[in-house]
Amino acid sequence: MQEIEVKAGMNYGKITKAYQNAENQALQETEDPHLIVLAMLNALLKSMGIFAENIDILNGGQQELKSKHFARALTIIYALQSSLDFEKGGDIAENLFQLYEFARQKLMEDLSTNKAEGTIQAIHCLADIRDAWDEMGKQNVEYG
């Protein structure tokens, strides 16, 4: 019975990896910066959520997932901050930079306290931005 579970898990892992590879290839082929930022925001929210779920190692959190998604979230935040054009974006770019910095600081604070309160707060803020960004993309398609 255990052998079946292992094989099923291996198949699931292969399927997941194939899906991620296809998704990554589609992103690499797109020239739409809007879709790239949307994918980055989605990936950031996902990693922050997994980090938050695994932050408390003493109560069931997994260290490997915690570390992996903490690092991934910081990398995505850096990429989002680095992609901002302050000359063209003005106040909006500055506000986005500050929001990303807020999320970065909350991740760092929560890592040291092993509590996800700040990360969850940042997730809610970033989710609002992601939703607005997604809506703008839909409007661009409709009216473009």
PyMOL commands that set and color helices and strands:
alter all, ss='L'
color gray80, all
select helices_A, chain A and resi 2-29+33-53+57-59+63-82+86-113+117-143
alter helices_A, ss='H'
color red, helices_A
deselect
rebuild
show_as cartoon
